[in-house]
Amino acid sequence: MIAGTGLTANGTVCSAGACFFTGSGGLRNGLLYSQDGGNTWTSLGAATLANQSVVGVAARGNVLVAGTFEISRLGGDKRIGGLYRSTDGGGGFTQISGAGTGLPNGPVSSLVGDPNNPNRLYAAVTAPNAAGNASTAIYVSNDNGATWTQKFGAAQSGGTIQNATQTVIKIATGPGGAIAAGVVDLSTSKVTGLFWSGDSGTSWTPLPMPTQPLKQAPVNFA
């Protein structure tokens, strides 16, 4: 068993103002790994991942991939995070986002694997600053996170990803190349778009939105 640590609570440190909806609670000391069904745990990646919130982790033999994501409205929007990879079972982690792997720099709001292909991973990357708002996108790796290619972005989002608003994406995968993606507008904490692909992200279809808006995202939307 492997788990990431971080500020994953739905709490807040104040009821209004700049820090409203700021995440709270939880340790930020990397990954926890258990080889006995959760009876005992070992810390991994603390030197690299400390003070970051791990929102997704994938283990493929000795290869571990972890995505970190944290946005705080306390003192202005801060977009912190990236994708990190270990090839020695967690002994050491290297940041691969923004490092010439095809994955741009920015927080990773979702990291999932393909249930039919153990080498394939999907990561959603949010722009690290307001100037890149329209660059929020989904990327795929077919080599356990070593290299990445974009599969979904502003062009496929039906206008839900654009320059005026900061957005993040949450991803879920299923058998037969199925991917579901939800675009979240962080200014309102609401889901503004739902999309589905049945061919591993080659083509996308917009899905009908519920009559009642999906709120409290992305904390409670997965």
Secondary structure, DSSP 8 states (H G I E B T S, - for coil): -EEE-S---S--S-SSSTTTT----S--B-EEE-SSTTSS-EEESHHHHBTS-EEEEEEETTEEEEEE-EEE-TTS-EEE--EEEESSTTS--EE-TTTTSS--SS-EEEEEEETTEEEEEEEEE--SSGGGGGG-EEEEESSTTSS-EEEE-GGGTTTSS-TTS-EEEEEEEEGGGEEEEEEEETTTTEEEEEEEESSTTSS-EEE---SS---STTTT--
